[in-house]
Amino acid sequence: MAVLDVIVPRLVSLPGVVAVVLGGSRARGTNRPDSNWDIGLYYRGGFDAGLIAGLGFPGRVAQPGEWGRIVNGGAWLSVDGAPVDVLLRDLDVIEGWLVDAQAGHFEIDNVEGHIAGLPTYTPVGELAISRVLHGRLPRVTYPDALRTAAGMRWRWGGGFSLVHAEKYARRGDVTLAAGTMARATAQTAHGVLAERGEWVLNEKGIVDAAGLAAAHEIIGTCARDPEGAVRRMRELLSPPRLDELNARTAGAP
């Protein structure tokens, strides 16, 4: 707790701060001794990340939007030698995404370090699992409409990725066959966890959490038998029929 005792009072004192939370593995109680400290800093209407730099901790500071609209911005800091990630969160934007999620609507952004990307309901999930240290935030549960919509959309995406994996495998393009199989697995894992009503904040561990651990071994066989690997992956993921892709062979205009 010493890290929080040092940095939280200083973050709370910054102008424009609405709330400060502990997030990530430490909020969930799944952290390792060497895990980063993830701190969410919520604001409305804009925030100058230079204020964080002014606190004097060594590290790298990013303005809102610099890390994309979902990760947004913030800072990678060292606080008494401990790695601390301060993540900026625009509460006005997130409340809009919450309304969308409750109706089963969301978008998916390409985010560095992620294979399938992150949906706009990711910051909504952060509200659900974070521990509020200062201020007040909406408390949310997983919307039923999102379970259905996200499950279907992610699984469809997994099936679409497998179609491409099959094409790459036939051409002997092993790298892209393996890559699209990995993407299909991550997409399907997103779908499985959405159907369960489990928030996904990043892609760490989602393959095993979704019960798809067999994908690790299957992808490992891709170099020697790419077409066989894709067939086995299709059996494991059991993607939905992609009738949209077959329309042109069924007499559609």
C-alpha positions in Angstrom: 0.0 0.0 0.0 3.0 2.3 0.3 2.9 3.1 -3.4 -0.7 4.2 -3.2 0.0 6.2 -0.1 2.6 8.1 -2.0 0.9 8.8 -5.3 -2.8 8.8 -4.8 -3.0 12.0 -2.6 -0.9 13.8 -5.2 -3.1 12.7 -8.1 -6.3 13.6 -6.2 -4.9 17.1 -5.7 -4.7 17.7 -9.5 -7.3 20.1 -11.0 -10.0 18.3 -13.0 -9.7 14.9 -11.3 -13.1 13.3 -10.7 -12.0 10.0 -9.3 -9.0 7.8 -8.8 -9.2 4.0 -8.7 -6.9 1.0 -8.3 -7.3 -1.3 -11.3 -5.8 -4.3 -13.1 -4.6 -7.4 -11.4 -4.2 -5.7 -8.0 -7.8 -4.7 -8.0 -8.8 -8.3 -8.9 -6.4 -9.9 -6.4 -4.6 -11.8 -9.1 -1.4 -9.8 -9.1 2.1 -11.2 -8.7 4.7 -9.6 -6.5 6.3 -7.9 -9.6 3.0 -6.7 -11.1 2.6 -3.1 -12.1 0.3 -0.8 -10.1 -2.5 0.2 -12.4 -4.2 3.5 -11.4 -7.1 5.0 -13.3 -7.5 8.8 -13.2 -11.0 9.9 -14.3 -11.8 13.4 -15.5 -14.5 15.2 -17.5 -14.1 17.7 -20.3 -10.3 17.4 -20.8 -7.2 17.0 -18.8 -3.6 18.1 -19.1 -1.3 15.2 -18.6 1.6 17.6 -18.0 0.1 18.0 -14.5 1.2 14.4 -13.9 4.7 15.1 -15.1 4.8 18.0 -12.7 4.5 15.6 -9.8 8.1 14.8 -10.2 8.1 11.0 -10.6 10.4 9.7 -13.3 8.7 8.2 -16.4 6.9 8.9 -19.6 3.7 11.0 -19.9 1.2 10.9 -22.7 -1.6 13.4 -23.4 -5.3 12.2 -23.8 -5.7 10.4 -27.1 -2.0 9.8 -27.6 -2.5 6.0 -26.9 -5.7 5.8 -28.9 -9.3 6.4 -27.8 -9.6 3.3 -25.5 -6.2 3.3 -23.7 -6.3 7.1 -24.1 -3.3 8.5 -22.3 -1.6 8.7 -19.0 1.9 7.9 -17.7 4.4 5.1 -17.0 6.0 6.1 -13.8 8.4 4.8 -11.2 7.2 5.5 -7.7 9.7 4.6 -5.0 11.1 2.1 -7.5 7.8 0.5 -8.2 6.3 0.5 -11.8 3.1 2.5 -11.8 0.8 3.0 -14.8 -1.5 6.0 -14.5 -4.3 5.7 -17.1 -6.4 8.7 -18.1 -10.1 8.0 -18.4 -12.6 10.5 -19.9 -15.7 9.8 -17.9 -18.0 11.5 -20.4 -16.8 9.2 -23.2 -17.0 6.1 -21.0 -20.5 6.9 -19.9 -21.5 7.0 -23.6 -19.9 3.7 -24.2 -21.8 2.3 -21.2 -25.1 3.4 -22.8 -24.0 1.7 -26.0 -23.0 -1.5 -24.1 -26.3 -1.7 -22.4 -28.0 -1.7 -25.8 -25.5 -4.4 -27.1 -23.6 -1.9 -29.3 -19.8 -1.5 -29.4 -16.9 -0.9 -31.7 -13.5 -2.7 -31.8 -10.3 -0.7 -32.1 -6.8 -2.0 -33.1 -4.7 -1.5 -30.0 -0.9 -2.1 -29.9 0.0 -5.3 -28.1 -3.4 -7.0 -28.8 -4.2 -9.5 -31.5 -7.9 -9.2 -31.8 -8.2 -5.6 -30.6 -10.2 -4.0 -27.8 -13.9 -3.2 -27.8 -15.2 0.1 -26.6 -16.8 -1.6 -23.6 -13.3 -2.3 -22.2 -13.3 0.9 -20.1 -16.8 0.0 -19.0 -15.5 -3.2 -17.6 -12.8 -1.3 -15.8 -15.6 0.4 -13.9 -16.9 -3.0 -12.9 -13.7 -4.4 -11.4 -11.8 -1.3 -10.1 -11.5 -0.3 -6.5 -12.4 3.4 -6.0 -9.8 5.2 -3.9 -11.3 8.7 -4.3 -14.5 10.1 -5.8 -17.6 8.3 -7.1 -18.1 6.4 -10.3 -20.9 4.4 -11.9 -21.1 0.8 -10.8 -21.9 -1.5 -13.6 -22.9 -5.1 -14.3 -22.5 -7.0 -17.6 -25.5 -6.1 -19.8 -27.6 -9.1 -21.1 -27.8 -7.4 -24.6 -24.0 -7.2 -24.7 -23.6 -10.9 -23.9 -25.6 -11.8 -27.0 -24.3 -9.2 -29.3 -20.6 -9.5 -28.3 -20.7 -13.3 -28.3 -22.1 -13.4 -31.9 -19.8 -10.6 -33.3 -16.6 -12.0 -31.8 -17.3 -15.5 -32.9 -18.2 -14.4 -36.4 -14.9 -12.5 -36.5 -13.1 -15.7 -35.4 -14.8 -17.6 -38.3 -13.8 -14.9 -40.8 -10.1 -15.1 -39.6 -10.2 -18.8 -40.1 -11.3 -18.4 -43.7 -8.1 -16.4 -44.3 -6.0 -18.9 -42.3 -7.2 -21.6 -44.7 -6.2 -19.5 -47.7 -2.8 -18.8 -46.3 -2.3 -22.5 -45.3 -3.1 -23.6 -48.9 -0.5 -21.2 -50.2 2.1 -22.4 -47.7 2.3 -19.0 -46.1 2.9 -20.4 -42.6 3.5 -17.2 -40.8 0.2 -15.6 -41.8 -1.7 -18.9 -41.4 -0.4 -19.1 -37.8 -1.1 -15.5 -37.2 -4.7 -15.6 -38.4 -5.3 -18.8 -36.4 -4.1 -16.9 -33.3 -6.3 -14.0 -34.2 -9.3 -16.4 -34.6 -8.5 -18.0 -31.2 -8.4 -14.6 -29.5 -11.6 -13.4 -31.1 -13.4 -16.6 -30.2 -12.1 -16.3 -26.6 -13.6 -12.8 -26.5 -16.9 -14.2 -27.6 -16.9 -17.1 -25.1 -16.2 -14.7 -22.2 -18.7 -12.2 -23.4 -21.4 -15.0 -23.4 -20.4 -15.7 -19.8 -20.7 -12.1 -18.9 -17.0 -11.8 -18.0 -15.3 -8.5 -18.6 -12.1 -8.6 -20.7 -9.8 -5.8 -20.1 -6.9 -7.1 -22.2 -5.9 -10.3 -23.9 -3.7 -11.7 -21.2 -4.8 -15.3 -20.4 -8.1 -15.1 -22.3 -7.4 -18.2 -24.4 -7.0 -20.4 -21.3 -9.9 -18.6 -19.5 -12.2 -19.4 -22.4 -11.3 -23.1 -22.4 -9.3 -23.0 -25.6 -5.9 -24.0 -24.3 -5.7 -26.7 -27.0 -5.0 -23.9 -29.5 -1.5 -23.5 -28.2 -0.5 -27.0 -29.4 -2.4 -26.7 -32.6 -0.6 -23.5 -33.6 2.7 -25.1 -32.7 2.1 -27.7 -35.5 1.4 -25.1 -38.2 5.0 -25.1 -39.5 5.0 -28.8 -40.5 1.3 -29.1 -41.4 -0.5 -25.7 -41.9 -3.6 -27.1 -43.6 -4.0 -29.8 -40.9 -3.5 -27.2 -38.2 -6.3 -25.0 -39.6 -8.6 -28.0 -39.8 -8.0 -28.8 -36.1 -8.4 -25.2 -35.1 -11.8 -25.1 -36.9 -12.9 -28.1 -34.9 -11.8 -26.5 -31.7 -13.3 -23.1 -32.2 -16.5 -24.3 -33.9 -17.2 -21.0 -35.6 -20.6 -20.0 -36.9 -21.6 -20.4 -40.5 -20.5 -17.3 -42.5 -23.5 -17.3 -44.9 -22.7 -13.7 -45.9 -19.5 -14.9 -47.5 -21.3 -17.6 -49.5 -23.9 -15.3 -50.9 -22.1 -14.8 -54.3 -22.2 -18.6 -54.9 -25.9 -18.9 -54.2 -27.1 -16.7 -57.1 -27.1 -13.4 -55.1 -26.7 -10.3 -57.2 
